[in-house]
Amino acid sequence: MKQKSSWREQALSWAVPLALLAAWQASSQLGWLSSRILPEPLAVAKAFWSLTMSGELWLHLKISLWRATAGLALGGGAGLALGLFCGSFKIAETLLDTTLQMIRNIPALALIPLVILWFGIDEWSKLFLLAVGVFFPMYLNTFHGIRNIDRGLLEMARSYGLSGWPLYRDVILPGAMPSILVGVRFSLGLVWVLLIVAETISAQSGIGYMTMNAREFMQTDVVLLGILLYAFLGKAADVASRLLERRCLRWHPSYL
Amino acid sequence: MENAYLELVNKAQEPRGAELRIEALSKSYDGRTVLDSVNLDIAAGEFVAVVGRSGCGKSTLLRLIAELDQADAGEIHANNADGAKPQMRIMFQDARLLPWKRVLQNVALGLPRFSAAPGEALAKVGLQARAGDWPAVLSGGQKQRVALARALVHDPQLLLLDEPLGALDALTRIEMQQLIESLWLQRRFTAVLVTHDVQEAVALADRVILIEQGRIALDQAVSLPRPRARGLAAFARLEQTILDRLLQPLPDQPGSSNRAYA
């Protein structure tokens, strides 16, 4: 019974996007909408098909995915490591936190001119930009997570003889996990935004490059395809982080 | 049920808990004296309840025994019969289970892997069936039973209880009291229970200590036979005596040695 109504609700929630798509297609075909401004949906689908067949799309997609993954691994990994370090050792916090909090105020994208001067427009410039951008959400949330572990649980664990690595593995790390995963989700959202900008400004490959290149040849269908691909990738990253949360926080009351 | 209990009382083992000697123990926080030169001897296997108004220092006393805080002055000696340092476990007012570990893993905290003891301890508190659950789905009483299993799995010679039943409903509290008493009778560890519930103290303890303004104001032996029915006249009289003493108004001057009522 409940299954049926939820199925119907699902169908209903898709009605509006589908209607919009139909209206868009119709107005393009009737000539109300110039293809210079917005190509018809069918043209976008065709562009997708032809770029897929030529292998070009996969090439750009692959390089964009690689950049996002590498940037995330570098920046996120460093943020996680330093967050754990500063959260766990008072001396590390005293030494590093003020500096990091100051650097945090520089928007990653403001570094673009400097980055181009340093690295030119090769791969490292993009990786650097992505890594700097995702470093801070990971660092801040990890640090915050460790600092906000329930004191009572720590006291209990210590009085039950836990210390060193077992204490870290059984109490501190899982206690900080919800906050760390918030950092992961922030970073995943941010990495696409940064990638779009980085690839649009200076690149010879990637979805951003493909889109900017198409703009020069007035291929609005390919431009639109690029935008949709970014949207899809962003959504996929969000879904992935939710799955990760579900897996790592199975014990959490909000997932039980 | 009643017979099984009597059997338990008769079969009760020789006490094998730790002996506790507290000498001139003092502790103050921010200049406020919480414990003022407290002396207290607790025999091996004795069940002692510590009562008092909130803020009287009873929890501080327990935290000092548990080595969670450092005393300003004085000493605590805890020894087993063979002179060794006893295994000591504490139960808190909140169960403090690790929410990311299933019930069985919580009980197994600090034990070597693949030990059978956690399962047995869980069975003793009647929660074998919940071994695979997350703590978040347990009721307050069940959580405290898991915490009790976690404390007892180490077979401590000294069990410290810091108002562990304070947050439970009346019925669950009585069940937990019976459970604690029966486990104590089986194992004869030394128990120190901090509580604000005088009835609980009289029901469980061999001795009730009343702390007032950082000092021991009353040391009352409870010689009622176990199991102790709450309805008995002797029980009620004793409870009333302690309660009356507890409710006496305090002198105006905190820390004044002029104790007209003593």
Interface residues (C-beta under 8 A of the other chain):
Chain A: G152 L153 E155 M156 A157 S159 Y160 G161 L162 P166 D170 V171 P174 G175 M177 R250 W251 H252 P253 L256
Chain B: A66 E67 L68 R89 I90 F92 D94 R96 L98 P99 W100 K101 R102 L109 G110 W134 P135 A136 V137 R150 H154
